[in-house]
Amino acid sequence: MKKEHKISIISLLALLVLILADQLTKYLAVLYLKDRSALVLWEGVFELSYLENRGAAFGVLQGRKVFFLIATAIFLVVLVWFFHRLPASRRFLPLQMISVLIGAGAVGNMIDRIWHNYVVDFFYFSLIDFPIFNVADIYVTVSCALLIIFVLFYYKEEDWEAIFPPRKNMKNKNKES
C-alpha cells in the first residue's frame, strides 16, 4: 500500500473517531445536563452547563443556520483540497493532523446544526466567564493555535512551495523583472 493511501486511511479513521467522540459527549450532555442546573466540577472555576447555541462562537450570528451550513461546506471542500495537496512526508504530518482536527470540529458542529438546528455546548469556565463550548470547539481552537505556531516557527518558504508550487508563468515573469 502506498504511503499516501496509508495516511489517507489513518486520517479518515482519526476524523471519524474524533467526530464520534464529539457527538458522544454532546449526547451525554443532552442526557445528563439538559433541563437541569449546572454540574459544578470546581466551584467558581469550571462547570458543565447545557446550552443550545443557534449562533457561532460567542453567540454571534444567531439563527443563521443556512449561512453556517453553506460556509462549513465550502470550508470543508477547501480543507479537503488542501489536505490532498500536502506531500506524504513526515515533515507535513503536523499539517495533516491539524487538518483532521479542524475538519472534525467543523463536521461535529455541522451535524448538530443539521439534526437539531443548534449546536450543543456544555463546558463553562465560570472563573473567566468564558462562553460555553463543546469538544468540536476545542478541536477547532487547538488546531488553529497549532496552525499559527507551525506557520510562524516550523514551516519555511520551501515547504509552502512544496504544497503550492509557483506557477511557471509567474516564475518567468519574476525572473524578467
C-alpha positions, 0 to 999 in steps of 0.5 A: 500500500502506498504511503499516501493511501496509508495516511489517507486511511489513518486520517479518515479513521482519526476524523471519524473517531474524533467526530464520534467522540464529539457527538458522544459527549454532546449526547451525554450532555443532552442526557445528563445536563439538559433541563437541569442546573449546572454540574459544578466540577470546581466551584467558581472555576469550571462547570458543565452547563447545557446550552443550545447555541443557534449562533457561532462562537460567542453567540454571534450570528444567531439563527443563521443556520443556512449561512453556517451550513453553506460556509462549513461546506465550502470550508470543508471542500477547501480543507479537503483540497488542501489536505490532498495537496500536502506531500506524504512526508513526515515533515507535513504530518503536523499539517495533516493532523491539524487538518483532521482536527479542524475538519472534525470540529467543523463536521461535529458542529455541522451535524448538530446544526443539521439534526437539531438546528443548534449546536450543543455546548456544555463546558463553562469556565465560570472563573473567566466567564468564558462562553460555553463550548463543546469538544468540536470547539476545542478541536477547532481552537487547538488546531488553529493555535497549532496552525499559527505556531507551525506557520510562524516557527516550523514551516519555511518558504520551501515547504509552502512551495512544496504544497503550492508550487509557483506557477511557471508563468509567474516564475518567468515573469519574476525572473524578467523583472 
